[in-house]
Amino acid sequence: MKITDLKCAVIGEHPVVRIATDEGIDGFGQAEFWKPFLKPQILGLREFILGEDPTDVERVMLRIRQRGAFKPFGSAVSVIETALWDIAGKAAGVPVYKLLGGKVRDRVRVYNGGVRFPFRGYDPEDYAEDIRRMKASPEGFTMIKQPIGFHSAMKSRVPGFHYGEAQREGSHGMLERGLITERGFRHIVACVEAMKEAAGDAIGLALDCGPGWTFKDALKFARAMEPHDLLWLEDLLTGDYSPYVHAEMYRDLTTATSAPIHTGEQIYLRQNFKPLIGMRAVDVVGPDPCDVGGIAELKWIAEYADLHGILMAPHGTANGLLGLAALVQVCATLPENFVAFEYPIATPPWWAEIVEGLPSPIVENGFVSVLERPGMGVDLIPEAAKRYLGDEDAGFFD
């Protein structure tokens, strides 16, 4: 089998990859809806994989892996990797999890990072109400992650939140940092207390915090959270879109508090997880398969983390339904350090109409059943998807 073409279309803001072969088997991969700008980078990798056997996934990856970088520029390599696995599974007539060593679980727990409701405000009662709405969501989530602090509009909507100047809203990935005021600090703590009361002890609560905190603020906050039995505090120091890790600083934070510390969504490749894991600098790592280099890369990191007693909770909120399928396949195979992955939503909602293979409902009681169709288990429906292609992508399925 040989790769005959690599195409990329932007479908509902998601860059979607299609790898075609001389045996008529196509593989698909999908990146976050934040990244429509990736299309040229993805197409720039075409020349390096044409003529290769897509079922020799690692051999193909050796040709392009060095051409990625920290989020968002590992995504082009990562989505090609998932498309290769999709082809390999279809060619073998088995779900991808079989090619990754087989599943160790029949259903995979998810945590809610994507099912969201409009905020009325940013006071404690607003946060409590948001938790109550997520608790009532039909997916039956057992874990919820809530953005706060520098990873939320709180930094610009709460007067006097920090001593810096708030950046413009809507600038996803802006690395805003600053010293939090006493008023801002007390406000965050009050919001967390209100959310915990609304969640009760049946729902695990995680906080997506930054990045952006000073070390002293991060340590003070982590210690203030110790009585609340949170799942984790994510990206306090570095994280989303940070092109670096600061493993030593994370180690100092983690060893000084009993609150679980989490990071990793922006990191590209296993080598860049080595210091975090090797020095046990965090309690939980959360690579995103659409940023880290793909699903095999994610599994390698999970196994290395397991050897060091570190938990695994992969990121993925914006990865779409093809990204959801990839997460299900790989997380079915992970060691027992796996906690849950972040549930990707269909954005826009019509995405649910252009794919086949997903269960209905997708999530039941906080779990997704492992998909058993060959490949990733989910396929685009060309005739349904064509109506959402722009003129420049009209030949995507040809």
C-alpha positions in Angstrom: 0.0 0.0 0.0 1.3 3.5 -0.9 0.2 7.0 0.0 -1.0 8.8 -3.1 -2.2 12.1 -1.7 -2.5 14.2 1.4 -5.3 16.8 1.5 -6.5 19.2 4.1 -9.8 21.1 4.3 -11.2 23.5 7.0 -14.5 22.1 8.0 -16.3 24.2 10.6 -13.0 25.8 11.7 -11.4 22.4 12.2 -8.4 21.5 9.9 -9.2 18.0 8.7 -6.7 15.7 7.0 -7.4 13.1 4.4 -4.6 10.7 3.4 -5.5 8.7 0.3 -3.9 5.4 -0.8 -3.5 3.3 -3.9 -5.8 0.7 -2.4 -8.7 3.1 -1.9 -8.4 3.2 1.9 -8.6 6.7 3.3 -7.5 7.9 6.7 -8.7 11.0 8.5 -7.5 13.2 11.3 -8.8 16.4 12.9 -7.2 19.3 14.8 -8.7 21.8 17.2 -11.3 24.3 15.9 -8.9 27.0 17.2 -6.5 26.2 14.4 -7.8 26.8 10.9 -4.5 28.5 10.2 -2.7 25.1 10.1 -3.8 24.2 6.7 -0.7 25.4 4.8 1.6 23.7 7.4 -0.2 20.4 7.0 0.0 20.6 3.2 3.7 21.5 3.5 4.3 17.9 4.8 2.7 16.2 1.8 5.9 15.8 -0.1 7.6 13.9 2.7 5.0 11.2 2.9 4.0 10.5 -0.7 4.8 7.0 -1.8 5.3 5.7 1.7 3.4 2.7 3.2 0.9 4.3 5.6 0.7 1.1 7.7 4.4 1.6 8.6 3.3 4.4 10.9 6.6 4.9 12.7 8.6 4.9 9.4 6.4 7.6 8.0 6.6 9.6 11.3 10.4 9.6 11.2 10.1 11.6 8.0 8.0 14.4 9.6 8.2 14.3 13.4 11.1 16.7 13.5 9.0 19.3 11.6 6.7 20.0 14.5 6.9 22.1 17.7 5.1 23.0 20.9 1.4 23.9 20.5 0.0 24.9 18.1 2.7 23.7 15.6 2.8 20.1 16.6 -0.8 19.7 15.4 0.1 19.3 11.7 2.3 16.3 12.5 -0.1 14.9 15.1 -3.2 14.8 12.9 -1.3 13.1 10.1 -0.2 10.5 12.6 -3.8 9.8 13.6 -4.8 9.5 10.0 -2.1 6.9 9.4 -3.4 4.8 12.3 -6.9 5.1 10.8 -5.6 3.6 7.6 -3.6 0.9 9.4 -6.7 -0.2 11.3 -8.9 -0.2 8.3 -6.3 -2.2 6.3 -6.1 -4.8 9.0 -9.8 -4.8 9.6 -9.5 -4.0 13.3 -10.0 -1.0 15.6 -6.8 0.9 16.2 -6.7 -0.1 19.8 -5.8 -3.7 18.6 -2.7 -2.3 16.9 -1.6 -0.4 20.1 -1.5 -3.5 22.2 -5.2 -4.2 22.8 -7.7 -2.6 25.2 -7.6 -2.9 29.0 -11.0 -1.3 29.4 -14.3 -1.6 27.6 -15.4 2.0 28.3 -13.4 5.1 28.9 -14.1 7.8 31.5 -14.3 11.4 30.3 -14.2 14.7 32.2 -16.2 17.7 31.0 -14.2 20.5 29.6 -16.3 21.2 26.5 -20.0 21.2 27.4 -20.4 24.8 28.4 -23.2 27.3 29.1 -23.2 31.1 28.9 -22.0 32.8 32.1 -24.3 35.5 33.5 -21.4 36.9 35.6 -18.3 35.9 37.4 -19.4 35.9 41.0 -19.4 32.8 43.2 -23.1 32.1 42.6 -22.5 32.3 38.9 -19.8 29.6 39.1 -22.1 27.5 41.4 -24.9 27.8 38.9 -22.7 26.7 36.1 -21.7 23.6 38.0 -25.3 22.8 38.7 -26.1 23.0 35.0 -23.2 20.7 34.1 -24.3 18.3 36.8 -27.7 18.2 35.2 -26.3 17.6 31.7 -27.5 14.3 30.2 -23.9 12.9 29.8 -23.8 12.2 33.5 -20.3 13.5 34.0 -18.5 12.4 37.1 -15.6 14.9 36.6 -15.9 18.6 35.6 -13.1 21.0 34.8 -13.7 24.7 35.3 -11.6 27.6 33.9 -10.7 30.2 36.5 -8.1 33.0 36.9 -5.9 33.6 33.9 -7.6 30.9 31.9 -11.0 32.7 32.1 -12.7 36.0 31.6 -12.4 36.5 35.3 -9.1 38.3 34.8 -10.8 41.1 32.8 -14.3 41.0 34.2 -13.5 41.1 37.9 -12.4 44.7 38.8 -9.0 44.8 40.4 -8.3 41.1 39.8 -4.5 41.6 39.3 -1.9 44.3 39.0 -1.4 44.0 35.3 -3.3 45.3 32.3 -6.0 42.8 31.0 -5.4 41.8 27.4 -8.3 42.0 24.9 -10.8 39.1 25.1 -11.1 36.6 22.4 -7.3 36.3 21.9 -7.0 32.6 22.6 -3.5 31.6 23.6 -2.4 35.1 24.9 0.2 34.5 27.5 -1.0 36.9 30.1 0.8 37.0 33.5 0.6 39.0 36.6 0.5 39.4 40.4 -3.0 38.7 41.7 -4.4 41.3 44.1 -5.7 40.3 47.6 -9.2 41.1 46.3 -8.6 38.9 43.2 -7.3 36.0 45.3 -10.2 36.1 47.7 -12.6 36.2 44.8 -11.1 33.0 43.2 -11.2 31.1 46.5 -14.8 32.1 47.1 -15.8 30.9 43.6 -14.1 27.6 44.2 -15.8 27.2 47.5 -19.2 27.9 45.9 -18.5 25.3 43.1 -17.5 22.7 45.6 -20.7 23.1 47.5 -22.7 22.8 44.3 -20.7 19.8 43.1 -20.9 17.8 46.3 -18.8 14.7 46.8 -20.3 12.9 43.8 -18.6 15.1 41.2 -14.8 15.6 41.0 -13.8 19.2 40.3 -10.6 20.2 38.5 -9.5 23.8 37.9 -7.9 25.1 34.6 -6.0 27.9 36.2 -3.7 29.5 33.7 -0.9 29.8 32.8 0.1 33.2 34.3 0.4 32.9 38.0 3.5 34.0 39.8 5.2 31.2 41.8 4.2 32.7 45.1 0.6 33.2 44.1 0.4 29.6 42.7 1.8 28.2 46.0 -0.5 30.2 48.1 -3.5 29.2 46.0 -2.5 25.5 46.0 -2.3 25.5 49.7 -5.6 27.2 50.0 -7.2 24.5 47.9 -5.8 21.6 49.9 -9.0 21.2 52.1 -11.2 21.0 49.0 -10.1 17.7 47.6 -9.8 18.9 44.0 -8.9 16.6 41.2 -6.1 18.9 40.1 -4.9 22.4 39.5 -3.9 22.8 35.8 -1.3 25.0 34.2 -0.7 27.4 37.0 2.8 28.3 35.9 3.1 27.3 32.2 0.7 25.4 29.9 -1.7 26.3 27.1 0.5 27.8 24.3 3.6 28.2 26.5 6.5 27.2 24.3 8.4 25.9 27.4 7.9 23.7 30.5 9.6 25.1 33.6 9.9 21.6 35.1 12.0 22.8 38.1 9.5 25.4 39.1 6.7 22.9 38.9 8.7 20.5 41.0 9.1 23.1 43.7 5.4 23.8 43.6 4.3 20.1 43.7 6.6 19.2 46.6 5.3 22.1 48.6 1.6 21.2 48.5 -0.8 18.3 48.7 -3.1 19.8 46.1 -2.6 17.7 42.8 -0.7 19.7 40.2 -1.3 19.1 36.4 0.2 20.4 33.1 1.2 19.3 29.6 -1.4 20.1 26.9 1.0 22.3 25.0 4.0 20.0 25.0 5.2 18.3 21.8 6.9 14.9 21.9 7.9 12.5 24.6 11.4 14.1 25.1 9.8 17.3 26.4 7.9 15.3 29.0 11.1 13.7 30.3 12.0 16.4 32.9 8.4 16.7 34.2 8.1 13.0 34.6 11.6 12.0 35.5 11.9 14.5 38.4 8.2 13.9 39.4 7.6 17.6 38.9 3.8 17.2 38.7 1.1 14.8 39.9 -0.8 14.6 36.6 0.2 15.0 33.0 -2.3 15.9 30.2 -0.9 15.7 26.7 -3.2 16.3 23.8 -3.0 13.7 21.0 -3.6 16.5 18.5 -0.6 18.5 19.8 1.9 16.0 21.3 2.7 14.1 18.1 -0.2 11.6 17.9 -1.7 8.7 19.8 1.3 6.5 19.9 3.3 9.3 21.3 0.6 9.8 24.0 0.7 6.1 24.9 4.5 6.2 25.3 4.2 9.2 27.7 1.4 7.5 29.7 3.6 4.4 30.2 6.6 6.4 31.2 4.4 8.4 33.6 3.0 5.2 35.1 6.6 4.0 35.9 7.0 7.2 38.0 3.6 7.1 39.8 2.2 10.0 37.8 -1.4 10.1 36.6 -2.6 10.6 33.1 -5.6 12.9 32.1 -5.3 13.8 28.4 -6.4 17.1 27.0 -8.8 17.3 24.0 -11.7 19.7 24.5 -11.6 21.2 21.0 -10.5 18.2 19.0 -13.9 17.4 17.5 -15.5 14.1 16.8 -12.7 12.5 14.9 -10.4 13.6 17.7 -12.8 12.1 20.2 -12.5 8.7 18.4 -8.7 8.9 18.5 -8.8 9.6 22.2 -11.2 6.7 22.8 -8.9 4.3 20.9 -5.7 5.2 22.6 -7.1 5.7 26.1 -8.6 2.2 25.9 -5.1 0.9 25.9 -3.5 3.0 28.6 -2.1 1.7 32.0 -4.1 2.1 35.2 -2.6 5.6 35.8 -5.2 6.8 33.3 -7.9 8.9 35.0 -10.1 10.4 32.2 -9.8 12.3 29.0 -11.3 15.7 28.2 -14.5 15.3 26.3 -14.3 16.9 22.8 -17.6 18.4 21.6 -19.0 18.7 18.1 -18.5 22.3 17.0 -20.6 23.5 15.1 -23.4 21.0 16.1 -23.9 19.9 12.5 -20.6 17.9 12.9 -22.7 15.2 14.4 -24.5 14.9 11.1 -21.4 14.3 8.9 -19.8 11.4 10.8 -20.8 7.8 11.3 -19.8 5.3 13.9 -20.4 7.1 17.2 -22.8 5.6 19.8 -26.0 7.5 20.6 -25.7 9.0 23.2 -21.9 9.3 23.0 -21.5 9.7 26.8 -23.4 7.7 29.3 -22.8 8.1 33.0 -19.6 9.8 32.3 -18.1 7.1 30.0 -17.7 6.5 26.3 -17.9 2.8 25.1 -14.8 1.7 23.1 -15.5 1.9 19.4 -15.2 -1.4 17.6 -15.3 -0.5 13.9 -12.0 -0.8 11.9 -9.7 2.1 12.1 -10.5 4.9 14.5 -14.1 3.7 14.5 -15.6 7.0 13.1 -15.7 8.1 9.5 -16.7 11.2 7.6 -19.8 10.8 5.4 -18.6 12.5 2.2 -22.0 13.4 0.8 -23.0 15.0 4.1 -19.7 16.8 4.6 -19.4 18.2 1.1 -22.1 20.9 1.8 -19.8 22.4 4.4 -16.7 22.6 2.3 -15.6 26.0 1.0 -14.9 26.5 -2.7 -11.2 26.1 -2.2 -11.7 22.7 -0.6 -14.3 21.4 -3.1 -12.0 18.5 -4.3 -11.3 17.3 -0.7 -13.1 13.9 -1.3 -12.1 13.5 -5.0 
